[in-house]
Amino acid sequence: MVDDRHRISLRAEVRRSFPVRKGDRLLVIPAGDELIIRRLPERPEERLSELLRGIEFNRDARRRAERWLMREAGGSS
């Protein structure tokens, strides 16, 4: 259900199969007449480290990559 402020409510059966908590950050991707919803990692910098395991680069490059990831996740930097 979408309310007058365009917020989406998840029905109980959806929450049981896709558990979310108040304050969780979700990425909503429009796909034609459907929405794809993905939970964003609580600590995106840790996820970035997992994805880049074994790749070495300097601190400045890491800082730029973390800022990019935060922008993509809808955070601020």
N, C-alpha and C positions, 0 to 999 in steps of 0.2 A: 504494500500500500504506500502511496506517495501522499504526504500531507501538503498543506497550503504553502509551506516553506520549501517544498521539493525535497524533503527528507524521506528516505526509504526505510520502511519498517520491515524487519525480517520476521516471518511467521515462525512459530515454535518449531515446527518440523524442519525448517531450513536451518535454524540455529543449532538444532541437535546434530545435523550432518556437517555443518560448517560453523563450529563454535567460535563466537566472537565475544569480546568483553567490552564494556563501556570504555571508550578512549582508544580502542584499537584503531590503527591507521589502515585504511583499505584503499586499494587502487581500483577505480572503476573504469573499465575500457569499453567504449561504445563499439558494438559490432553489428551494424545494420539495425535490426529491430530487437536486438538482444544486448544485454550488458554482461561483461565478464568482470567478476569481482575477485580480487586477489588480496590476501592479507600481506601487508608490508612487514618486513622484519623489524623487531623492536630496536635493534641496534644495527642500522644499515652498514656501519663501518666494519662490523664483524662479518656480515654477509659478503661485503666487498673483499675482505681478506680471504674468505673461503673460495670465492670465485677466482681470485688471482693467485692462489697458492702456487708457490714455486717461482713466481715472477718477481724479480727484484727491480726496484726503481727508487729514486731519491724522494726525500720528504716533500719537496715542492710538488712533484708529480702526484704523490699520494694525496696531498691536500686538495689539489685541483680535482682529482678523481672523486674524493669524498664530497666535495661541494657539488659536483655534477650529480652524484647519486642522490644527495639530499634534494636538489632541485627536481630531479625526476620523481622522487618520492613525495613531492609536495611540501617539503620542509623549507626552512629558510637558511640562508648562509650569507 
